[in-house]
């Protein structure tokens, strides 16, 4: 199972999503709204034990 985190340019987690597209749209929105920061998506691969 994968989850996706929206991170800022200093790799601080801003939000977490189950759907990649939702994370991408959120990162793009944050980048447009806050021109002093850059946001990107990182994938988390969760291992179920």
CNS distance restraints for C-alpha pairs under 8 A (distance, minus, plus):
assign (resid   1 and name CA) (resid  45 and name CA) 6.18 0.50 0.50
assign (resid   1 and name CA) (resid  46 and name CA) 5.43 0.50 0.50
assign (resid   1 and name CA) (resid  47 and name CA) 6.96 0.50 0.50
assign (resid   1 and name CA) (resid  48 and name CA) 7.82 0.50 0.50
assign (resid   2 and name CA) (resid  18 and name CA) 6.86 0.50 0.50
assign (resid   2 and name CA) (resid  43 and name CA) 6.64 0.50 0.50
assign (resid   2 and name CA) (resid  44 and name CA) 5.53 0.50 0.50
assign (resid   2 and name CA) (resid  45 and name CA) 4.68 0.50 0.50
assign (resid   2 and name CA) (resid  46 and name CA) 5.80 0.50 0.50
assign (resid   3 and name CA) (resid  16 and name CA) 6.91 0.50 0.50
assign (resid   3 and name CA) (resid  17 and name CA) 5.75 0.50 0.50
assign (resid   3 and name CA) (resid  18 and name CA) 4.73 0.50 0.50
assign (resid   3 and name CA) (resid  19 and name CA) 7.06 0.50 0.50
assign (resid   3 and name CA) (resid  20 and name CA) 7.67 0.50 0.50
assign (resid   3 and name CA) (resid  43 and name CA) 5.92 0.50 0.50
assign (resid   3 and name CA) (resid  44 and name CA) 5.06 0.50 0.50
assign (resid   3 and name CA) (resid  45 and name CA) 6.61 0.50 0.50
assign (resid   3 and name CA) (resid  46 and name CA) 7.39 0.50 0.50
assign (resid   4 and name CA) (resid  16 and name CA) 5.62 0.50 0.50
assign (resid   4 and name CA) (resid  17 and name CA) 5.13 0.50 0.50
assign (resid   4 and name CA) (resid  18 and name CA) 6.15 0.50 0.50
assign (resid   4 and name CA) (resid  19 and name CA) 6.99 0.50 0.50
assign (resid   4 and name CA) (resid  20 and name CA) 6.11 0.50 0.50
assign (resid   4 and name CA) (resid  23 and name CA) 6.34 0.50 0.50
assign (resid   4 and name CA) (resid  41 and name CA) 6.38 0.50 0.50
assign (resid   4 and name CA) (resid  42 and name CA) 5.64 0.50 0.50
assign (resid   4 and name CA) (resid  43 and name CA) 4.54 0.50 0.50
assign (resid   4 and name CA) (resid  44 and name CA) 5.79 0.50 0.50
assign (resid   5 and name CA) (resid  13 and name CA) 6.32 0.50 0.50
assign (resid   5 and name CA) (resid  14 and name CA) 7.20 0.50 0.50
assign (resid   5 and name CA) (resid  15 and name CA) 5.67 0.50 0.50
assign (resid   5 and name CA) (resid  16 and name CA) 4.36 0.50 0.50
assign (resid   5 and name CA) (resid  17 and name CA) 6.30 0.50 0.50
assign (resid   5 and name CA) (resid  23 and name CA) 6.83 0.50 0.50
assign (resid   5 and name CA) (resid  41 and name CA) 5.54 0.50 0.50
assign (resid   5 and name CA) (resid  42 and name CA) 5.24 0.50 0.50
assign (resid   5 and name CA) (resid  43 and name CA) 6.39 0.50 0.50
assign (resid   5 and name CA) (resid  44 and name CA) 7.30 0.50 0.50
assign (resid   6 and name CA) (resid  13 and name CA) 5.94 0.50 0.50
assign (resid   6 and name CA) (resid  14 and name CA) 5.45 0.50 0.50
assign (resid   6 and name CA) (resid  15 and name CA) 5.20 0.50 0.50
assign (resid   6 and name CA) (resid  16 and name CA) 6.29 0.50 0.50
assign (resid   6 and name CA) (resid  23 and name CA) 6.16 0.50 0.50
assign (resid   6 and name CA) (resid  24 and name CA) 7.75 0.50 0.50
assign (resid   6 and name CA) (resid  26 and name CA) 7.42 0.50 0.50
assign (resid   6 and name CA) (resid  27 and name CA) 5.89 0.50 0.50
assign (resid   6 and name CA) (resid  39 and name CA) 6.50 0.50 0.50
assign (resid   6 and name CA) (resid  40 and name CA) 5.63 0.50 0.50
assign (resid   6 and name CA) (resid  41 and name CA) 4.65 0.50 0.50
assign (resid   6 and name CA) (resid  42 and name CA) 6.53 0.50 0.50
assign (resid   7 and name CA) (resid  11 and name CA) 5.12 0.50 0.50
assign (resid   7 and name CA) (resid  12 and name CA) 5.29 0.50 0.50
assign (resid   7 and name CA) (resid  13 and name CA) 4.59 0.50 0.50
assign (resid   7 and name CA) (resid  14 and name CA) 5.53 0.50 0.50
assign (resid   7 and name CA) (resid  15 and name CA) 7.41 0.50 0.50
assign (resid   7 and name CA) (resid  27 and name CA) 7.81 0.50 0.50
assign (resid   7 and name CA) (resid  39 and name CA) 5.45 0.50 0.50
assign (resid   7 and name CA) (resid  40 and name CA) 5.39 0.50 0.50
assign (resid   7 and name CA) (resid  41 and name CA) 6.07 0.50 0.50
assign (resid   7 and name CA) (resid  42 and name CA) 7.05 0.50 0.50
assign (resid   8 and name CA) (resid  12 and name CA) 5.47 0.50 0.50
assign (resid   8 and name CA) (resid  13 and name CA) 6.81 0.50 0.50
assign (resid   8 and name CA) (resid  14 and name CA) 6.97 0.50 0.50
assign (resid   8 and name CA) (resid  37 and name CA) 6.79 0.50 0.50
assign (resid   8 and name CA) (resid  38 and name CA) 5.69 0.50 0.50
assign (resid   8 and name CA) (resid  39 and name CA) 4.40 0.50 0.50
assign (resid   8 and name CA) (resid  40 and name CA) 6.45 0.50 0.50
assign (resid   9 and name CA) (resid  37 and name CA) 6.62 0.50 0.50
assign (resid   9 and name CA) (resid  38 and name CA) 5.35 0.50 0.50
assign (resid   9 and name CA) (resid  39 and name CA) 6.09 0.50 0.50
assign (resid   9 and name CA) (resid  40 and name CA) 7.64 0.50 0.50
assign (resid  16 and name CA) (resid  23 and name CA) 7.34 0.50 0.50
assign (resid  17 and name CA) (resid  22 and name CA) 6.91 0.50 0.50
assign (resid  17 and name CA) (resid  23 and name CA) 5.90 0.50 0.50
assign (resid  19 and name CA) (resid  23 and name CA) 6.53 0.50 0.50
assign (resid  20 and name CA) (resid  24 and name CA) 6.24 0.50 0.50
assign (resid  21 and name CA) (resid  25 and name CA) 6.18 0.50 0.50
assign (resid  22 and name CA) (resid  26 and name CA) 6.18 0.50 0.50
assign (resid  23 and name CA) (resid  27 and name CA) 6.14 0.50 0.50
assign (resid  23 and name CA) (resid  41 and name CA) 6.51 0.50 0.50
assign (resid  24 and name CA) (resid  28 and name CA) 6.18 0.50 0.50
assign (resid  24 and name CA) (resid  40 and name CA) 7.41 0.50 0.50
assign (resid  24 and name CA) (resid  41 and name CA) 6.34 0.50 0.50
assign (resid  25 and name CA) (resid  29 and name CA) 6.09 0.50 0.50
assign (resid  26 and name CA) (resid  30 and name CA) 6.10 0.50 0.50
assign (resid  27 and name CA) (resid  31 and name CA) 6.17 0.50 0.50
assign (resid  27 and name CA) (resid  39 and name CA) 5.13 0.50 0.50
assign (resid  27 and name CA) (resid  40 and name CA) 5.57 0.50 0.50
assign (resid  27 and name CA) (resid  41 and name CA) 6.79 0.50 0.50
assign (resid  28 and name CA) (resid  32 and name CA) 6.29 0.50 0.50
assign (resid  28 and name CA) (resid  39 and name CA) 7.08 0.50 0.50
assign (resid  28 and name CA) (resid  40 and name CA) 7.82 0.50 0.50
assign (resid  29 and name CA) (resid  33 and name CA) 6.09 0.50 0.50
assign (resid  30 and name CA) (resid  34 and name CA) 5.85 0.50 0.50
assign (resid  30 and name CA) (resid  38 and name CA) 7.86 0.50 0.50
assign (resid  30 and name CA) (resid  39 and name CA) 6.64 0.50 0.50
assign (resid  31 and name CA) (resid  35 and name CA) 6.03 0.50 0.50
assign (resid  31 and name CA) (resid  37 and name CA) 6.40 0.50 0.50
assign (resid  31 and name CA) (resid  38 and name CA) 5.36 0.50 0.50
assign (resid  31 and name CA) (resid  39 and name CA) 5.69 0.50 0.50
assign (resid  34 and name CA) (resid  38 and name CA) 7.94 0.50 0.50
